Amino acid sequence: MAKPIVTRESLQKLLDNPNPQFVARVVGKALVVLFNNQTADEKSANTTNKDNGIGFTGADAMRGSLTAKSFMAHNNLLDWQVAIWTKKNNKGFSRLTKYHKQLNEAAKVKT
């Protein structure tokens, strides 16, 4: 089995970077990958209709879709948008890291 490119820990390390512009780009690009994993219906409605482990979870669908669309339109995110995805839980991981497996799959396709 191939070594993962993106792990929860490696993604968290990127999100812990002290450069806010770098972190905003990481978050934005990751959200676009997840948004592109949504079905066409889910993209247009900013929801998750299928519990298939692909795209956003139901809890993140609206916020993730709108933030991804914002990043695609402006090529940047506002501080509060980044903060939503980088706020750490009690285990020390940001919200975005729960999607590390999907991001790893996208990274494998890209290489």
N, C-alpha and C positions, 0 to 999 in steps of 0.2 A: 504494500500500500504506500502510495506517495506521501511524502511529508507535507502537511498543510502549509499553504502560503499565508493564509489569514487565520489566526487563532484568536480566541477571546483576549488572551494576554497581549498578543502583538497589536491588536486593534486598540486595546486600552492604552498601550504605550504611545501609539500615534495620537490618541485623544488627550494624553497628558502633556503633549508638547507645549512649551511655553509661548509659542508664536500663535496668537489668536487667528490670524489669517490662514495659517496652515491648517489649524483645527477646523475652521469653517469650511475649507475646501474638502477635507477628509469627510466631514459630516455630509456636506452637500453631494459629493460624488457617491457616497455610500447610499444615501437616500434615493438618488436617481436609479441606482442599480436595483434597489428594492422596489421602487415604483415601477420600473420596467418589468419586474416579475409579476406584477398584478395583472389580472385579466383586463380586457378592454372595458368591460362593464364596471369593474372595480375602479379603474383609473378615472372614468368619467364621473362616477358618483362619489369618489373619495372614500370608499368603504372597502370592507373585505366581506365577500359573500361566500367564499369557500374556505373551509378549514383544512388546507392542504399543505401547510408548512412552507408555502412559497409566497413571497411578498410580505406585506405588513400583517401583524396580528390585528385582530379586531380592535383592540384598545389603541393601537397606534395608527390605524389606517387613515383617518381623516387628517390628523396632524402630520403624519409622514407624507401623505400625498400632497397636501398643500405646501409643505416645506420643500419637497422635491420640485414641485412646479415653480415655486419662487426661485429656487436655485437655478433651474433651467432658464428662467426668464431674465434673471439679473446676474447670473454667474457669481453670486455672493449670497451670504446669509447675514441676518442681523444677529446681534449678540444674544438676544433672548431666544431666538430660534436654535442657536447652537447650544445654549444652556439646557434646553429641554432634553437634548440627546446626549449631553455629556455629564449631566447630574448623576452622581454615583449612588448606588444602592448600599445597603448595609454590608455587602460583601466586597465593596470597593470597585464595582464594575458599573460603567455607564450604561444607560438604556440601549444605546446603539449596539453594544457588544452582544446582545442576545441574538443578533442576526449574523454572527460571525460565520456560520456554516454556509449561508447563502452567499455571503461576500467572498468566501473562500472558493466556492464553485465558480463564481464570476471571474475571480483572479486566475483560476486554472484554465478557463476558456480563453482568457486574454493572452496567456503565455504560450 
